[in-house]
Amino acid sequence: MPDEGSGRGYAVAPEELNALVKTLGEVADAIGELLASAERLGERPPQLGTSPFALVLADRLRATAGEAGLTGELGAAETRLRDYHRSLVSVLTGYVDLDQAVSSTLDTASTVLDTATGVAGKLLR
């Protein structure tokens, strides 16, 4: 998101990104539940009767709910969403770790600079 405070570049808000990544994980879990429901639906033969037409229709309904239909689509969506979620978690974790390392390095550099400035000031008096 644009950094409106400084007017330059972008500001990253890891807390907000964590919340979004968590929500994405919850959506993936919900799709997983839908997938399980669709699989159960595809396993159960519809109770449409024993006429030839009813048997053909029942087979078509099972196929539509099965791997070639709803179950397949939901499975693919869940896989893609979970892969994307894992990637986001990895990138966000790497960003936070790098940000902490840079912050620590800058704090150390600031301390060293303050100490050097203090020593130099004493030597010049």
N, C-alpha and C positions, 0 to 999 in steps of 0.2 A: 504494500500500500504506500502511496506517496507520503513522504515525510514533510508535512505542511509546516512543522515548527521551524525547520532550518531552511526550507525551500529548496533543498538539494536532495536528489536521489530518492531512495526508498528506505523506510524503516521496517525492520522485521520484528514482529511481536510473537515470540515463541509461545507465550501462554495462549494467545488466540489461535495459533496454528495447532497447538496440542488439542484444543477443544474441537477444532474442525476435523483433525485426524481421528479423534475419539468418536465423533459423530459418524464419520465414514466407516469406522469399524462396526458401529451399531447397525448401520445400513447393511453392511455385509452379513452380519449375523441374522438380520431379518430376512435377507434373501436366502440364506441357508435354511431358515425355517420354512420358507415358501417352497424351496427345492425339496425338502423332506416331505412336505404335504403333497407336492406334485408327483413324487415318486410313489407314495402310497396310493394316490389316485390312479396312476398308471398300472399298478399291480392288480388292482381290483377290477374284475370284469363288471361292466355296467349291467344292471338287471333290466334288460329290455325285452326279454322273452326269448322264444326258441325259433321263431320264424326265420327263414333265410335272410330276409331284409334286416331283421333285428340283430342277427349274428354279424352281418357285414357292418352295420352301424356300430355295434359294440367294438368290433375290431378297429374300426376307424377312430373311435373315441379313445381307445387305449393307445393307439399309435400317436394320436395328437397329444396325449398327456405324457407319452414315453420319451425316450432319448431323442427321437427325431422331431419332437414337438416341444411342448412346454418344459419338460424336465431338461432337455438338452439346452434350450435357451437360458433357463435359469442357472443351470450348471456353468455354462460359459460366462454368464454375467457375474456369477459369484467368483469364479476363478480370476477373471480380469480385475474385479474390484478388490479382491484380497491381494493380488499382485501389486496393484497400484497403492494399496494401503501399506503394504510392507515397504515399498519404495519410499513413500512419504515418511514413514517412521524412521527409516534409515537416514534419509537426507536431513530430517529435522534433528535427529540425534547427533549426526555429524556436525551440523551447523552449531548446535548448542555447545558441543564439546570444543569446537574450534573457537567459538566466541569466548568461552571461559578461558581457554589457553591464551588467546590474544590479550584478554583483559588482565590476566595474571602477569603476562610478560610486560605489558604496559605499566602495571603497578610496580613491578620490580624495577623497570627502567626509570620510573619516576622517583622511586626511593634512592636508587643509585645516583641519579642526577641531583637530587636534593642533598645527598651526603657529599657529593663532589663539590657542589656549590658552597656548602657550608665549610668544607675543608679549605677550598680555594679562598674563601672570604677571610678565614682566620690567617692564612698564610700571607695575604696581601695587607694585613693591618699592621 
